[in-house]
Amino acid sequence: MPHLTQPAALEAMCQRINALTPADQPHWGTMSVGAMLCHLYDGCQIALSRLDPGPKIPSMLASALGRWLVIRSPMPWPKGGVKAPPAFLTTPAEEFDADRQRLLAIIQEHAQYQGPWGVSPQGDSKLTLGEEFPLRGACF
C-alpha cells in the first residue's frame, strides 16, 4: 500500500487533492468535499499531536481487523451509517481553496514528521486506530 513517506505516493495524494472541486460529490459518505478536506486536516492535526481528540473510547477500530477495514477495505462506508468522532470534525469548511492549501501543507508536514504520534498534552496516546497506526497508516 502506498505510504506518504514515499515521494510518488505523496505526489499522487497531492494531485488527487488538487483535482478536487467544490462541485465534486461524495462516493463513500455524506460529507461535502470541503468538509472532507477539513476532516482530513483534523486527522493530521491529531496524528501530529496538535489536536486532542478527546477521551479514547475502546473500539474495534484499534484492532488489526478494524485498521484493515478503515484503511484497505474495498467496500465503501455505509452512507450516513458511520460518524466520525467529533474531534475529526473540528475545523469548519470555509473557503475551498484555502482549506485545500491548508490540508496540502499539513500532509507535507505529516510525510516528514519524525516525532511522537497522537500524544495528548498530558502525554497519553489518543490514537483511535491504535498506537502504530500513523507509522503504518500514513496511506490515507
JOZIMO-V976421 format. One record per residue. N is the residue number from 0. PHI is phi in whole degrees, 0 to 359 (999 if undefined). D_FIRST is the distance of its C-alpha to the first C-alpha in Angstrom with 1 decimal. Layout:
((N;PHI;D_FIRST) (N;PHI;D_FIRST))
//
This chain:
((0;999;0.0) (1;301;3.8) (2;228;6.4) (3;298;10.0) (4;281;11.5) (5;269;10.4) (6;307;13.3) (7;294;11.9) (8;292;9.2) (9;298;12.2) (10;297;14.6) (11;297;12.7) (12;297;12.7) (13;297;16.3) (14;296;17.3) (15;299;16.3) (16;293;18.3) (17;294;21.1) (18;280;21.4) (19;291;22.2) (20;230;25.8) (21;300;28.0) (22;277;28.8) (23;300;25.3) (24;256;25.2) (25;292;22.7) (26;258;20.6) (27;249;19.6) (28;225;22.3) (29;242;25.6) (30;293;24.9) (31;289;26.1) (32;296;23.8) (33;295;25.8) (34;295;25.4) (35;295;21.6) (36;301;21.6) (37;290;23.7) (38;299;21.7) (39;294;18.5) (40;300;21.0) (41;297;22.5) (42;299;19.2) (43;294;18.7) (44;298;22.3) (45;295;22.0) (46;298;19.1) (47;273;21.3) (48;66;24.3) (49;260;26.3) (50;224;26.6) (51;274;27.7) (52;281;26.2) (53;90;29.3) (54;299;29.9) (55;281;27.1) (56;258;27.4) (57;305;26.4) (58;211;23.7) (59;295;21.8) (60;295;18.7) (61;282;19.0) (62;278;18.5) (63;301;15.5) (64;295;16.0) (65;298;16.5) (66;298;13.2) (67;299;11.4) (68;299;13.7) (69;290;13.2) (70;270;9.5) (71;244;8.4) (72;299;11.8) (73;283;12.8) (74;281;16.2) (75;287;17.6) (76;295;19.3) (77;294;23.0) (78;299;24.8) (79;76;26.9) (80;271;26.2) (81;235;23.9) (82;254;25.0) (83;288;23.3) (84;302;25.2) (85;307;27.9) (86;296;26.6) (87;277;23.5) (88;233;26.1) (89;285;28.3) (90;275;28.2) (91;284;30.1) (92;290;29.2) (93;236;31.9) (94;258;31.7) (95;307;28.6) (96;295;28.3) (97;293;29.0) (98;297;26.4) (99;296;23.8) (100;295;24.8) (101;296;24.8) (102;295;21.2) (103;300;20.2) (104;294;22.2) (105;286;20.7) (106;295;17.1) (107;298;18.4) (108;297;19.9) (109;302;16.9) (110;293;15.0) (111;263;18.1) (112;296;19.2) (113;240;20.2) (114;275;22.4) (115;289;22.4) (116;261;20.1) (117;56;21.8) (118;258;25.2) (119;287;28.2) (120;302;31.4) (121;276;32.8) (122;92;30.1) (123;261;28.5) (124;288;24.9) (125;235;24.3) (126;280;20.7) (127;297;20.5) (128;265;17.2) (129;100;18.3) (130;300;18.9) (131;268;15.6) (132;306;13.5) (133;298;13.5) (134;290;12.6) (135;267;9.5) (136;252;9.2) (137;283;9.9) (138;251;7.1) (139;41;9.9))
//
